[in-house]
Amino acid sequence: MAKEKVVDEKTILKEKRGFYIHLIIYILVNIGLYAQWWYLTDGEGFAWPITTTFGWGIGLVAHFLVVFIFLKK
C-alpha cells in the first residue's frame, strides 16, 4: 500500500496562492496574445494563439489537479 504524504496547512496555502498566480498570468498573457493576433490580422485567418492557450491550459489543469485534488491534508 502506498504511503500518503501529509502536508501542513501553510504549504497548502502556499500552493493555492501559486496556482492563483499561475491562473492570473495565464489569463493576462492569453489576452495579450489574442489582442496581438487581432491587431495584426484584424481577426482573420488562423487564430494562432489557440495553440498556446491549449498547451498552457493542459499545464494549468494539471496544476489545479495537484493543488486542489491530490494534495493531502
CHARMM-style PDB file with segment names, atoms N, HN, CA, C and O in Angstrom:
ATOM      1  N   MET     1       0.836  -1.175   0.000  1.00  0.00      PROA
ATOM      2  CA  MET     1       0.000   0.000   0.000  1.00  0.00      PROA
ATOM      3  C   MET     1       0.888   1.247   0.000  1.00  0.00      PROA
ATOM      4  O   MET     1       1.886   1.304   0.717  1.00  0.00      PROA
ATOM      5  N   ALA     2       0.523   2.225  -0.794  1.00  0.00      PROA
ATOM      6  HN  ALA     2      -0.288   2.178  -1.376  1.00  0.00      PROA
ATOM      7  CA  ALA     2       1.325   3.441  -0.914  1.00  0.00      PROA
ATOM      8  C   ALA     2       1.148   4.325   0.308  1.00  0.00      PROA
ATOM      9  O   ALA     2       0.057   4.437   0.867  1.00  0.00      PROA
ATOM     10  N   LYS     3       2.238   4.944   0.705  1.00  0.00      PROA
ATOM     11  HN  LYS     3       3.124   4.853   0.250  1.00  0.00      PROA
ATOM     12  CA  LYS     3       2.192   5.886   1.817  1.00  0.00      PROA
ATOM     13  C   LYS     3       1.720   7.234   1.309  1.00  0.00      PROA
ATOM     14  O   LYS     3       2.194   7.716   0.279  1.00  0.00      PROA
ATOM     15  N   GLU     4       0.791   7.844   2.025  1.00  0.00      PROA
ATOM     16  HN  GLU     4       0.406   7.453   2.861  1.00  0.00      PROA
ATOM     17  CA  GLU     4       0.312   9.164   1.654  1.00  0.00      PROA
ATOM     18  C   GLU     4       1.100  10.215   2.419  1.00  0.00      PROA
ATOM     19  O   GLU     4       1.333  10.084   3.621  1.00  0.00      PROA
ATOM     20  N   LYS     5       1.502  11.252   1.710  1.00  0.00      PROA
ATOM     21  HN  LYS     5       1.313  11.358   0.734  1.00  0.00      PROA
ATOM     22  CA  LYS     5       2.270  12.318   2.317  1.00  0.00      PROA
ATOM     23  C   LYS     5       1.319  13.332   2.939  1.00  0.00      PROA
ATOM     24  O   LYS     5       0.419  13.837   2.268  1.00  0.00      PROA
ATOM     25  N   VAL     6       1.513  13.629   4.207  1.00  0.00      PROA
ATOM     26  HN  VAL     6       2.245  13.220   4.752  1.00  0.00      PROA
ATOM     27  CA  VAL     6       0.693  14.612   4.902  1.00  0.00      PROA
ATOM     28  C   VAL     6       1.356  15.977   4.751  1.00  0.00      PROA
ATOM     29  O   VAL     6       2.555  16.125   4.990  1.00  0.00      PROA
ATOM     30  N   VAL     7       0.568  16.969   4.352  1.00  0.00      PROA
ATOM     31  HN  VAL     7      -0.406  16.849   4.158  1.00  0.00      PROA
ATOM     32  CA  VAL     7       1.082  18.302   4.104  1.00  0.00      PROA
ATOM     33  C   VAL     7       0.446  19.268   5.095  1.00  0.00      PROA
ATOM     34  O   VAL     7      -0.755  19.196   5.355  1.00  0.00      PROA
ATOM     35  N   ASP     8       1.258  20.178   5.653  1.00  0.00      PROA
ATOM     36  HN  ASP     8       2.234  20.237   5.441  1.00  0.00      PROA
ATOM     37  CA  ASP     8       0.715  21.124   6.624  1.00  0.00      PROA
ATOM     38  C   ASP     8      -0.072  22.240   5.921  1.00  0.00      PROA
ATOM     39  O   ASP     8       0.027  22.429   4.708  1.00  0.00      PROA
ATOM     40  N   GLU     9      -0.844  22.959   6.713  1.00  0.00      PROA
ATOM     41  HN  GLU     9      -0.924  22.805   7.698  1.00  0.00      PROA
ATOM     42  CA  GLU     9      -1.747  23.989   6.193  1.00  0.00      PROA
ATOM     43  C   GLU     9      -0.987  25.131   5.513  1.00  0.00      PROA
ATOM     44  O   GLU     9      -1.464  25.688   4.524  1.00  0.00      PROA
ATOM     45  N   LYS    10       0.170  25.475   6.027  1.00  0.00      PROA
ATOM     46  HN  LYS    10       0.558  25.023   6.831  1.00  0.00      PROA
ATOM     47  CA  LYS    10       0.963  26.555   5.446  1.00  0.00      PROA
ATOM     48  C   LYS    10       1.392  26.198   4.018  1.00  0.00      PROA
ATOM     49  O   LYS    10       1.363  27.050   3.129  1.00  0.00      PROA
ATOM     50  N   THR    11       1.777  24.973   3.806  1.00  0.00      PROA
ATOM     51  HN  THR    11       1.800  24.281   4.528  1.00  0.00      PROA
ATOM     52  CA  THR    11       2.181  24.521   2.473  1.00  0.00      PROA
ATOM     53  C   THR    11       0.989  24.516   1.520  1.00  0.00      PROA
ATOM     54  O   THR    11       1.124  24.881   0.353  1.00  0.00      PROA
ATOM     55  N   ILE    12      -0.166  24.105   2.011  1.00  0.00      PROA
ATOM     56  HN  ILE    12      -0.276  23.808   2.960  1.00  0.00      PROA
ATOM     57  CA  ILE    12      -1.375  24.089   1.183  1.00  0.00      PROA
ATOM     58  C   ILE    12      -1.729  25.497   0.726  1.00  0.00      PROA
ATOM     59  O   ILE    12      -2.045  25.714  -0.444  1.00  0.00      PROA
ATOM     60  N   LEU    13      -1.675  26.467   1.659  1.00  0.00      PROA
ATOM     61  HN  LEU    13      -1.419  26.291   2.609  1.00  0.00      PROA
ATOM     62  CA  LEU    13      -1.977  27.851   1.303  1.00  0.00      PROA
ATOM     63  C   LEU    13      -0.967  28.398   0.300  1.00  0.00      PROA
ATOM     64  O   LEU    13      -1.334  29.137  -0.614  1.00  0.00      PROA
ATOM     65  N   LYS    14       0.294  28.040   0.468  1.00  0.00      PROA
ATOM     66  HN  LYS    14       0.592  27.441   1.211  1.00  0.00      PROA
ATOM     67  CA  LYS    14       1.339  28.469  -0.458  1.00  0.00      PROA
ATOM     68  C   LYS    14       1.090  27.899  -1.857  1.00  0.00      PROA
ATOM     69  O   LYS    14       1.250  28.604  -2.853  1.00  0.00      PROA
ATOM     70  N   GLU    15       0.706  26.644  -1.928  1.00  0.00      PROA
ATOM     71  HN  GLU    15       0.576  26.072  -1.118  1.00  0.00      PROA
ATOM     72  CA  GLU    15       0.435  26.011  -3.218  1.00  0.00      PROA
ATOM     73  C   GLU    15      -0.802  26.613  -3.887  1.00  0.00      PROA
ATOM     74  O   GLU    15      -0.812  26.813  -5.102  1.00  0.00      PROA
ATOM     75  N   LYS    16      -1.839  26.901  -3.105  1.00  0.00      PROA
ATOM     76  HN  LYS    16      -1.831  26.739  -2.119  1.00  0.00      PROA
ATOM     77  CA  LYS    16      -3.039  27.533  -3.667  1.00  0.00      PROA
ATOM     78  C   LYS    16      -2.725  28.922  -4.204  1.00  0.00      PROA
ATOM     79  O   LYS    16      -3.197  29.306  -5.274  1.00  0.00      PROA
ATOM     80  N   ARG    17      -1.924  29.670  -3.453  1.00  0.00      PROA
ATOM     81  HN  ARG    17      -1.540  29.358  -2.584  1.00  0.00      PROA
ATOM     82  CA  ARG    17      -1.522  31.005  -3.901  1.00  0.00      PROA
ATOM     83  C   ARG    17      -0.737  30.895  -5.213  1.00  0.00      PROA
ATOM     84  O   ARG    17      -0.941  31.686  -6.134  1.00  0.00      PROA
ATOM     85  N   GLY    18       0.147  29.923  -5.285  1.00  0.00      PROA
ATOM     86  HN  GLY    18       0.313  29.281  -4.537  1.00  0.00      PROA
ATOM     87  CA  GLY    18       0.913  29.710  -6.508  1.00  0.00      PROA
ATOM     88  C   GLY    18       0.022  29.401  -7.693  1.00  0.00      PROA
ATOM     89  O   GLY    18       0.277  29.863  -8.805  1.00  0.00      PROA
ATOM     90  N   PHE    19      -1.031  28.613  -7.458  1.00  0.00      PROA
ATOM     91  HN  PHE    19      -1.238  28.237  -6.554  1.00  0.00      PROA
ATOM     92  CA  PHE    19      -1.959  28.303  -8.545  1.00  0.00      PROA
ATOM     93  C   PHE    19      -2.685  29.552  -9.020  1.00  0.00      PROA
ATOM     94  O   PHE    19      -2.811  29.776 -10.224  1.00  0.00      PROA
ATOM     95  N   TYR    20      -3.166  30.374  -8.079  1.00  0.00      PROA
ATOM     96  HN  TYR    20      -3.064  30.192  -7.101  1.00  0.00      PROA
ATOM     97  CA  TYR    20      -3.902  31.581  -8.465  1.00  0.00      PROA
ATOM     98  C   TYR    20      -3.014  32.567  -9.217  1.00  0.00      PROA
ATOM     99  O   TYR    20      -3.479  33.235 -10.141  1.00  0.00      PROA
ATOM    100  N   ILE    21      -1.742  32.667  -8.833  1.00  0.00      PROA
ATOM    101  HN  ILE    21      -1.364  32.125  -8.083  1.00  0.00      PROA
ATOM    102  CA  ILE    21      -0.803  33.500  -9.576  1.00  0.00      PROA
ATOM    103  C   ILE    21      -0.627  32.946 -10.993  1.00  0.00      PROA
ATOM    104  O   ILE    21      -0.615  33.703 -11.963  1.00  0.00      PROA
ATOM    105  N   HSD    22      -0.492  31.630 -11.103  1.00  0.00      PROA
ATOM    106  HN  HSD    22      -0.502  31.015 -10.315  1.00  0.00      PROA
ATOM    107  CA  HSD    22      -0.365  30.968 -12.403  1.00  0.00      PROA
ATOM    108  C   HSD    22      -1.596  31.270 -13.264  1.00  0.00      PROA
ATOM    109  O   HSD    22      -1.460  31.570 -14.450  1.00  0.00      PROA
ATOM    110  N   LEU    23      -2.776  31.193 -12.684  1.00  0.00      PROA
ATOM    111  HN  LEU    23      -2.886  30.949 -11.721  1.00  0.00      PROA
ATOM    112  CA  LEU    23      -4.018  31.444 -13.413  1.00  0.00      PROA
ATOM    113  C   LEU    23      -4.092  32.888 -13.909  1.00  0.00      PROA
ATOM    114  O   LEU    23      -4.476  33.126 -15.053  1.00  0.00      PROA
ATOM    115  N   ILE    24      -3.729  33.850 -13.063  1.00  0.00      PROA
ATOM    116  HN  ILE    24      -3.417  33.657 -12.133  1.00  0.00      PROA
ATOM    117  CA  ILE    24      -3.773  35.259 -13.457  1.00  0.00      PROA
ATOM    118  C   ILE    24      -2.796  35.527 -14.599  1.00  0.00      PROA
ATOM    119  O   ILE    24      -3.137  36.219 -15.559  1.00  0.00      PROA
ATOM    120  N   ILE    25      -1.587  34.985 -14.499  1.00  0.00      PROA
ATOM    121  HN  ILE    25      -1.310  34.423 -13.719  1.00  0.00      PROA
ATOM    122  CA  ILE    25      -0.601  35.166 -15.564  1.00  0.00      PROA
ATOM    123  C   ILE    25      -1.095  34.524 -16.855  1.00  0.00      PROA
ATOM    124  O   ILE    25      -0.930  35.097 -17.932  1.00  0.00      PROA
ATOM    125  N   TYR    26      -1.697  33.347 -16.760  1.00  0.00      PROA
ATOM    126  HN  TYR    26      -1.831  32.882 -15.886  1.00  0.00      PROA
ATOM    127  CA  TYR    26      -2.255  32.657 -17.931  1.00  0.00      PROA
ATOM    128  C   TYR    26      -3.296  33.537 -18.627  1.00  0.00      PROA
ATOM    129  O   TYR    26      -3.274  33.692 -19.848  1.00  0.00      PROA
ATOM    130  N   ILE    27      -4.189  34.099 -17.851  1.00  0.00      PROA
ATOM    131  HN  ILE    27      -4.206  33.973 -16.859  1.00  0.00      PROA
ATOM    132  CA  ILE    27      -5.249  34.941 -18.420  1.00  0.00      PROA
ATOM    133  C   ILE    27      -4.660  36.188 -19.070  1.00  0.00      PROA
ATOM    134  O   ILE    27      -5.026  36.530 -20.194  1.00  0.00      PROA
ATOM    135  N   LEU    28      -3.753  36.869 -18.373  1.00  0.00      PROA
ATOM    136  HN  LEU    28      -3.456  36.591 -17.460  1.00  0.00      PROA
ATOM    137  CA  LEU    28      -3.181  38.109 -18.904  1.00  0.00      PROA
ATOM    138  C   LEU    28      -2.361  37.863 -20.173  1.00  0.00      PROA
ATOM    139  O   LEU    28      -2.479  38.615 -21.140  1.00  0.00      PROA
ATOM    140  N   VAL    29      -1.544  36.831 -20.174  1.00  0.00      PROA
ATOM    141  HN  VAL    29      -1.449  36.220 -19.388  1.00  0.00      PROA
ATOM    142  CA  VAL    29      -0.735  36.532 -21.357  1.00  0.00      PROA
ATOM    143  C   VAL    29      -1.626  36.161 -22.535  1.00  0.00      PROA
ATOM    144  O   VAL    29      -1.367  36.584 -23.662  1.00  0.00      PROA
ATOM    145  N   ASN    30      -2.667  35.379 -22.289  1.00  0.00      PROA
ATOM    146  HN  ASN    30      -2.878  35.036 -21.374  1.00  0.00      PROA
ATOM    147  CA  ASN    30      -3.554  34.998 -23.395  1.00  0.00      PROA
ATOM    148  C   ASN    30      -4.333  36.191 -23.926  1.00  0.00      PROA
ATOM    149  O   ASN    30      -4.563  36.287 -25.132  1.00  0.00      PROA
ATOM    150  N   ILE    31      -4.742  37.097 -23.054  1.00  0.00      PROA
ATOM    151  HN  ILE    31      -4.556  37.019 -22.075  1.00  0.00      PROA
ATOM    152  CA  ILE    31      -5.392  38.326 -23.529  1.00  0.00      PROA
ATOM    153  C   ILE    31      -4.431  39.093 -24.435  1.00  0.00      PROA
ATOM    154  O   ILE    31      -4.821  39.581 -25.496  1.00  0.00      PROA
ATOM    155  N   GLY    32      -3.183  39.192 -24.010  1.00  0.00      PROA
ATOM    156  HN  GLY    32      -2.867  38.796 -23.148  1.00  0.00      PROA
ATOM    157  CA  GLY    32      -2.178  39.878 -24.822  1.00  0.00      PROA
ATOM    158  C   GLY    32      -1.942  39.200 -26.163  1.00  0.00      PROA
ATOM    159  O   GLY    32      -1.828  39.874 -27.186  1.00  0.00      PROA
ATOM    160  N   LEU    33      -1.868  37.886 -26.169  1.00  0.00      PROA
ATOM    161  HN  LEU    33      -1.961  37.338 -25.337  1.00  0.00      PROA
ATOM    162  CA  LEU    33      -1.653  37.159 -27.421  1.00  0.00      PROA
ATOM    163  C   LEU    33      -2.824  37.334 -28.389  1.00  0.00      PROA
ATOM    164  O   LEU    33      -2.621  37.551 -29.584  1.00  0.00      PROA
ATOM    165  N   TYR    34      -4.049  37.238 -27.869  1.00  0.00      PROA
ATOM    166  HN  TYR    34      -4.214  37.061 -26.899  1.00  0.00      PROA
ATOM    167  CA  TYR    34      -5.212  37.404 -28.733  1.00  0.00      PROA
ATOM    168  C   TYR    34      -5.330  38.845 -29.220  1.00  0.00      PROA
ATOM    169  O   TYR    34      -5.740  39.079 -30.356  1.00  0.00      PROA
ATOM    170  N   ALA    35      -4.975  39.817 -28.372  1.00  0.00      PROA
ATOM    171  HN  ALA    35      -4.642  39.627 -27.448  1.00  0.00      PROA
ATOM    172  CA  ALA    35      -5.000  41.217 -28.797  1.00  0.00      PROA
ATOM    173  C   ALA    35      -3.980  41.443 -29.908  1.00  0.00      PROA
ATOM    174  O   ALA    35      -4.264  42.145 -30.878  1.00  0.00      PROA
ATOM    175  N   GLN    36      -2.792  40.850 -29.771  1.00  0.00      PROA
ATOM    176  HN  GLN    36      -2.561  40.280 -28.982  1.00  0.00      PROA
ATOM    177  CA  GLN    36      -1.767  40.981 -30.796  1.00  0.00      PROA
ATOM    178  C   GLN    36      -2.234  40.345 -32.114  1.00  0.00      PROA
ATOM    179  O   GLN    36      -2.071  40.927 -33.187  1.00  0.00      PROA
ATOM    180  N   TRP    37      -2.809  39.159 -32.016  1.00  0.00      PROA
ATOM    181  HN  TRP    37      -2.942  38.686 -31.144  1.00  0.00      PROA
ATOM    182  CA  TRP    37      -3.314  38.480 -33.209  1.00  0.00      PROA
ATOM    183  C   TRP    37      -4.397  39.331 -33.888  1.00  0.00      PROA
ATOM    184  O   TRP    37      -4.399  39.487 -35.109  1.00  0.00      PROA
ATOM    185  N   TRP    38      -5.303  39.871 -33.092  1.00  0.00      PROA
ATOM    186  HN  TRP    38      -5.301  39.744 -32.100  1.00  0.00      PROA
ATOM    187  CA  TRP    38      -6.388  40.674 -33.637  1.00  0.00      PROA
ATOM    188  C   TRP    38      -5.843  41.939 -34.296  1.00  0.00      PROA
ATOM    189  O   TRP    38      -6.290  42.331 -35.374  1.00  0.00      PROA
ATOM    190  N   TYR    39      -4.881  42.568 -33.640  1.00  0.00      PROA
ATOM    191  HN  TYR    39      -4.518  42.250 -32.764  1.00  0.00      PROA
ATOM    192  CA  TYR    39      -4.286  43.794 -34.177  1.00  0.00      PROA
ATOM    193  C   TYR    39      -3.559  43.530 -35.499  1.00  0.00      PROA
ATOM    194  O   TYR    39      -3.673  44.316 -36.440  1.00  0.00      PROA
ATOM    195  N   LEU    40      -2.821  42.434 -35.568  1.00  0.00      PROA
ATOM    196  HN  LEU    40      -2.729  41.795 -34.805  1.00  0.00      PROA
ATOM    197  CA  LEU    40      -2.023  42.141 -36.760  1.00  0.00      PROA
ATOM    198  C   LEU    40      -2.843  41.614 -37.928  1.00  0.00      PROA
ATOM    199  O   LEU    40      -2.495  41.855 -39.084  1.00  0.00      PROA
ATOM    200  N   THR    41      -3.936  40.893 -37.642  1.00  0.00      PROA
ATOM    201  HN  THR    41      -4.219  40.698 -36.703  1.00  0.00      PROA
ATOM    202  CA  THR    41      -4.683  40.242 -38.730  1.00  0.00      PROA
ATOM    203  C   THR    41      -6.124  40.721 -38.861  1.00  0.00      PROA
ATOM    204  O   THR    41      -6.841  40.246 -39.742  1.00  0.00      PROA
ATOM    205  N   ASP    42      -6.562  41.626 -38.031  1.00  0.00      PROA
ATOM    206  HN  ASP    42      -5.979  42.012 -37.315  1.00  0.00      PROA
ATOM    207  CA  ASP    42      -7.964  42.064 -37.995  1.00  0.00      PROA
ATOM    208  C   ASP    42      -8.921  40.897 -37.770  1.00  0.00      PROA
ATOM    209  O   ASP    42     -10.060  40.918 -38.236  1.00  0.00      PROA
ATOM    210  N   GLY    43      -8.448  39.881 -37.050  1.00  0.00      PROA
ATOM    211  HN  GLY    43      -7.523  39.864 -36.671  1.00  0.00      PROA
ATOM    212  CA  GLY    43      -9.290  38.745 -36.697  1.00  0.00      PROA
ATOM    213  C   GLY    43      -9.503  37.746 -37.820  1.00  0.00      PROA
ATOM    214  O   GLY    43     -10.375  36.883 -37.728  1.00  0.00      PROA
ATOM    215  N   GLU    44      -8.719  37.856 -38.869  1.00  0.00      PROA
ATOM    216  HN  GLU    44      -8.010  38.557 -38.944  1.00  0.00      PROA
ATOM    217  CA  GLU    44      -8.871  36.937 -39.998  1.00  0.00      PROA
ATOM    218  C   GLU    44      -7.793  35.865 -39.956  1.00  0.00      PROA
ATOM    219  O   GLU    44      -6.731  36.057 -39.363  1.00  0.00      PROA
ATOM    220  N   GLY    45      -8.072  34.755 -40.581  1.00  0.00      PROA
ATOM    221  HN  GLY    45      -8.934  34.599 -41.063  1.00  0.00      PROA
ATOM    222  CA  GLY    45      -7.094  33.682 -40.660  1.00  0.00      PROA
ATOM    223  C   GLY    45      -7.098  32.819 -39.407  1.00  0.00      PROA
ATOM    224  O   GLY    45      -7.971  32.912 -38.544  1.00  0.00      PROA
ATOM    225  N   PHE    46      -6.076  31.975 -39.355  1.00  0.00      PROA
ATOM    226  HN  PHE    46      -5.367  31.899 -40.056  1.00  0.00      PROA
ATOM    227  CA  PHE    46      -5.958  31.035 -38.238  1.00  0.00      PROA
ATOM    228  C   PHE    46      -5.616  31.766 -36.950  1.00  0.00      PROA
ATOM    229  O   PHE    46      -4.680  32.565 -36.921  1.00  0.00      PROA
ATOM    230  N   ALA    47      -6.351  31.506 -35.907  1.00  0.00      PROA
ATOM    231  HN  ALA    47      -7.111  30.857 -35.931  1.00  0.00      PROA
ATOM    232  CA  ALA    47      -6.107  32.125 -34.601  1.00  0.00      PROA
ATOM    233  C   ALA    47      -4.960  31.379 -33.917  1.00  0.00      PROA
ATOM    234  O   ALA    47      -5.187  30.494 -33.092  1.00  0.00      PROA
ATOM    235  N   TRP    48      -3.729  31.747 -34.269  1.00  0.00      PROA
ATOM    236  HN  TRP    48      -3.545  32.466 -34.939  1.00  0.00      PROA
ATOM    237  CA  TRP    48      -2.558  31.026 -33.762  1.00  0.00      PROA
ATOM    238  C   TRP    48      -2.413  31.032 -32.237  1.00  0.00      PROA
ATOM    239  O   TRP    48      -1.781  30.117 -31.709  1.00  0.00      PROA
ATOM    240  N   PRO    49      -2.957  32.001 -31.500  1.00  0.00      PROA
ATOM    241  CA  PRO    49      -2.809  31.932 -30.040  1.00  0.00      PROA
ATOM    242  C   PRO    49      -3.519  30.723 -29.417  1.00  0.00      PROA
ATOM    243  O   PRO    49      -3.253  30.371 -28.267  1.00  0.00      PROA
ATOM    244  N   ILE    50      -4.410  30.097 -30.168  1.00  0.00      PROA
ATOM    245  HN  ILE    50      -4.626  30.383 -31.101  1.00  0.00      PROA
ATOM    246  CA  ILE    50      -5.123  28.942 -29.626  1.00  0.00      PROA
ATOM    247  C   ILE    50      -4.155  27.823 -29.263  1.00  0.00      PROA
ATOM    248  O   ILE    50      -4.421  27.050 -28.342  1.00  0.00      PROA
ATOM    249  N   THR    51      -3.034  27.727 -29.979  1.00  0.00      PROA
ATOM    250  HN  THR    51      -2.819  28.354 -30.728  1.00  0.00      PROA
ATOM    251  CA  THR    51      -2.065  26.676 -29.676  1.00  0.00      PROA
ATOM    252  C   THR    51      -1.441  26.893 -28.298  1.00  0.00      PROA
ATOM    253  O   THR    51      -1.267  25.946 -27.531  1.00  0.00      PROA
ATOM    254  N   THR    52      -1.110  28.139 -27.993  1.00  0.00      PROA
ATOM    255  HN  THR    52      -1.252  28.908 -28.615  1.00  0.00      PROA
ATOM    256  CA  THR    52      -0.566  28.470 -26.673  1.00  0.00      PROA
ATOM    257  C   THR    52      -1.627  28.291 -25.597  1.00  0.00      PROA
ATOM    258  O   THR    52      -1.351  27.742 -24.530  1.00  0.00      PROA
ATOM    259  N   THR    53      -2.834  28.751 -25.877  1.00  0.00      PROA
ATOM    260  HN  THR    53      -3.059  29.197 -26.744  1.00  0.00      PROA
ATOM    261  CA  THR    53      -3.923  28.623 -24.916  1.00  0.00      PROA
ATOM    262  C   THR    53      -4.171  27.157 -24.576  1.00  0.00      PROA
ATOM    263  O   THR    53      -4.336  26.806 -23.408  1.00  0.00      PROA
ATOM    264  N   PHE    54      -4.197  26.311 -25.583  1.00  0.00      PROA
ATOM    265  HN  PHE    54      -4.063  26.596 -26.533  1.00  0.00      PROA
ATOM    266  CA  PHE    54      -4.454  24.895 -25.368  1.00  0.00      PROA
ATOM    267  C   PHE    54      -3.298  24.211 -24.624  1.00  0.00      PROA
ATOM    268  O   PHE    54      -3.514  23.503 -23.641  1.00  0.00      PROA
ATOM    269  N   GLY    55      -2.090  24.430 -25.101  1.00  0.00      PROA
ATOM    270  HN  GLY    55      -1.915  25.005 -25.900  1.00  0.00      PROA
ATOM    271  CA  GLY    55      -0.928  23.785 -24.480  1.00  0.00      PROA
ATOM    272  C   GLY    55      -0.715  24.206 -23.047  1.00  0.00      PROA
ATOM    273  O   GLY    55      -0.512  23.368 -22.168  1.00  0.00      PROA
ATOM    274  N   TRP    56      -0.761  25.500 -22.809  1.00  0.00      PROA
ATOM    275  HN  TRP    56      -0.925  26.180 -23.523  1.00  0.00      PROA
ATOM    276  CA  TRP    56      -0.580  26.016 -21.455  1.00  0.00      PROA
ATOM    277  C   TRP    56      -1.772  25.628 -20.583  1.00  0.00      PROA
ATOM    278  O   TRP    56      -1.624  25.408 -19.381  1.00  0.00      PROA
ATOM    279  N   GLY    57      -2.948  25.547 -21.191  1.00  0.00      PROA
ATOM    280  HN  GLY    57      -3.068  25.725 -22.168  1.00  0.00      PROA
ATOM    281  CA  GLY    57      -4.146  25.140 -20.454  1.00  0.00      PROA
ATOM    282  C   GLY    57      -4.021  23.734 -19.884  1.00  0.00      PROA
ATOM    283  O   GLY    57      -4.517  23.457 -18.791  1.00  0.00      PROA
ATOM    284  N   ILE    58      -3.366  22.854 -20.615  1.00  0.00      PROA
ATOM    285  HN  ILE    58      -2.963  23.079 -21.502  1.00  0.00      PROA
ATOM    286  CA  ILE    58      -3.132  21.500 -20.106  1.00  0.00      PROA
ATOM    287  C   ILE    58      -2.293  21.562 -18.833  1.00  0.00      PROA
ATOM    288  O   ILE    58      -2.592  20.889 -17.846  1.00  0.00      PROA
ATOM    289  N   GLY    59      -1.242  22.375 -18.867  1.00  0.00      PROA
ATOM    290  HN  GLY    59      -0.999  22.922 -19.668  1.00  0.00      PROA
ATOM    291  CA  GLY    59      -0.408  22.551 -17.678  1.00  0.00      PROA
ATOM    292  C   GLY    59      -1.162  23.182 -16.529  1.00  0.00      PROA
ATOM    293  O   GLY    59      -0.950  22.814 -15.374  1.00  0.00      PROA
ATOM    294  N   LEU    60      -2.039  24.123 -16.825  1.00  0.00      PROA
ATOM    295  HN  LEU    60      -2.212  24.421 -17.764  1.00  0.00      PROA
ATOM    296  CA  LEU    60      -2.836  24.778 -15.794  1.00  0.00      PROA
ATOM    297  C   LEU    60      -3.808  23.796 -15.146  1.00  0.00      PROA
ATOM    298  O   LEU    60      -3.988  23.815 -13.929  1.00  0.00      PROA
ATOM    299  N   VAL    61      -4.427  22.951 -15.942  1.00  0.00      PROA
ATOM    300  HN  VAL    61      -4.281  22.936 -16.931  1.00  0.00      PROA
ATOM    301  CA  VAL    61      -5.325  21.928 -15.401  1.00  0.00      PROA
ATOM    302  C   VAL    61      -4.551  20.950 -14.512  1.00  0.00      PROA
ATOM    303  O   VAL    61      -5.033  20.551 -13.452  1.00  0.00      PROA
ATOM    304  N   ALA    62      -3.363  20.574 -14.949  1.00  0.00      PROA
ATOM    305  HN  ALA    62      -2.971  20.898 -15.810  1.00  0.00      PROA
ATOM    306  CA  ALA    62      -2.524  19.679 -14.137  1.00  0.00      PROA
ATOM    307  C   ALA    62      -2.162  20.338 -12.811  1.00  0.00      PROA
ATOM    308  O   ALA    62      -2.190  19.692 -11.763  1.00  0.00      PROA
ATOM    309  N   HSD    63      -1.823  21.619 -12.858  1.00  0.00      PROA
ATOM    310  HN  HSD    63      -1.800  22.143 -13.709  1.00  0.00      PROA
ATOM    311  CA  HSD    63      -1.502  22.363 -11.632  1.00  0.00      PROA
ATOM    312  C   HSD    63      -2.717  22.395 -10.706  1.00  0.00      PROA
ATOM    313  O   HSD    63      -2.582  22.194  -9.499  1.00  0.00      PROA
ATOM    314  N   PHE    64      -3.902  22.647 -11.265  1.00  0.00      PROA
ATOM    315  HN  PHE    64      -4.011  22.810 -12.246  1.00  0.00      PROA
ATOM    316  CA  PHE    64      -5.136  22.657 -10.473  1.00  0.00      PROA
ATOM    317  C   PHE    64      -5.355  21.305  -9.798  1.00  0.00      PROA
ATOM    318  O   PHE    64      -5.653  21.242  -8.605  1.00  0.00      PROA
ATOM    319  N   LEU    65      -5.207  20.232 -10.560  1.00  0.00      PROA
ATOM    320  HN  LEU    65      -4.965  20.283 -11.529  1.00  0.00      PROA
ATOM    321  CA  LEU    65      -5.430  18.892 -10.010  1.00  0.00      PROA
ATOM    322  C   LEU    65      -4.475  18.596  -8.857  1.00  0.00      PROA
ATOM    323  O   LEU    65      -4.881  18.050  -7.831  1.00  0.00      PROA
ATOM    324  N   VAL    66      -3.214  18.956  -9.028  1.00  0.00      PROA
ATOM    325  HN  VAL    66      -2.884  19.400  -9.862  1.00  0.00      PROA
ATOM    326  CA  VAL    66      -2.228  18.697  -7.981  1.00  0.00      PROA
ATOM    327  C   VAL    66      -2.577  19.474  -6.719  1.00  0.00      PROA
ATOM    328  O   VAL    66      -2.534  18.921  -5.620  1.00  0.00      PROA
ATOM    329  N   VAL    67      -2.923  20.750  -6.865  1.00  0.00      PROA
ATOM    330  HN  VAL    67      -2.958  21.199  -7.758  1.00  0.00      PROA
ATOM    331  CA  VAL    67      -3.133  21.595  -5.693  1.00  0.00      PROA
ATOM    332  C   VAL    67      -4.477  21.305  -5.012  1.00  0.00      PROA
ATOM    333  O   VAL    67      -4.531  21.217  -3.786  1.00  0.00      PROA
ATOM    334  N   PHE    68      -5.550  21.158  -5.774  1.00  0.00      PROA
ATOM    335  HN  PHE    68      -5.507  21.230  -6.770  1.00  0.00      PROA
ATOM    336  CA  PHE    68      -6.868  21.079  -5.169  1.00  0.00      PROA
ATOM    337  C   PHE    68      -7.422  19.646  -5.028  1.00  0.00      PROA
ATOM    338  O   PHE    68      -8.351  19.422  -4.253  1.00  0.00      PROA
ATOM    339  N   ILE    69      -6.872  18.700  -5.753  1.00  0.00      PROA
ATOM    340  HN  ILE    69      -6.116  18.882  -6.383  1.00  0.00      PROA
ATOM    341  CA  ILE    69      -7.391  17.345  -5.702  1.00  0.00      PROA
ATOM    342  C   ILE    69      -6.420  16.375  -5.009  1.00  0.00      PROA
ATOM    343  O   ILE    69      -6.810  15.634  -4.106  1.00  0.00      PROA
ATOM    344  N   PHE    70      -5.160  16.390  -5.441  1.00  0.00      PROA
ATOM    345  HN  PHE    70      -4.843  16.992  -6.174  1.00  0.00      PROA
ATOM    346  CA  PHE    70      -4.220  15.379  -4.961  1.00  0.00      PROA
ATOM    347  C   PHE    70      -3.413  15.768  -3.725  1.00  0.00      PROA
ATOM    348  O   PHE    70      -2.817  14.905  -3.081  1.00  0.00      PROA
ATOM    349  N   LEU    71      -3.387  17.048  -3.387  1.00  0.00      PROA
ATOM    350  HN  LEU    71      -3.871  17.750  -3.910  1.00  0.00      PROA
ATOM    351  CA  LEU    71      -2.635  17.486  -2.211  1.00  0.00      PROA
ATOM    352  C   LEU    71      -3.409  17.073  -0.959  1.00  0.00      PROA
ATOM    353  O   LEU    71      -4.553  17.482  -0.758  1.00  0.00      PROA
ATOM    354  N   LYS    72      -2.773  16.267  -0.133  1.00  0.00      PROA
ATOM    355  HN  LYS    72      -1.844  15.936  -0.296  1.00  0.00      PROA
ATOM    356  CA  LYS    72      -3.452  15.721   1.056  1.00  0.00      PROA
ATOM    357  C   LYS    72      -3.209  16.608   2.269  1.00  0.00      PROA
ATOM    358  O   LYS    72      -2.122  17.151   2.465  1.00  0.00      PROA
ATOM    359  N   LYS    73      -4.254  16.738   3.072  1.00  0.00      PROA
ATOM    360  HN  LYS    73      -5.138  16.297   2.913  1.00  0.00      PROA
ATOM    361  CA  LYS    73      -4.141  17.494   4.322  1.00  0.00      PROA
ATOM    362  C   LYS    73      -3.588  16.610   5.411  1.00  0.00      PROA
ATOM    363  OT1 LYS    73      -3.417  17.059   6.544  1.00  0.00      PROA
TER     364      LYS     73
END
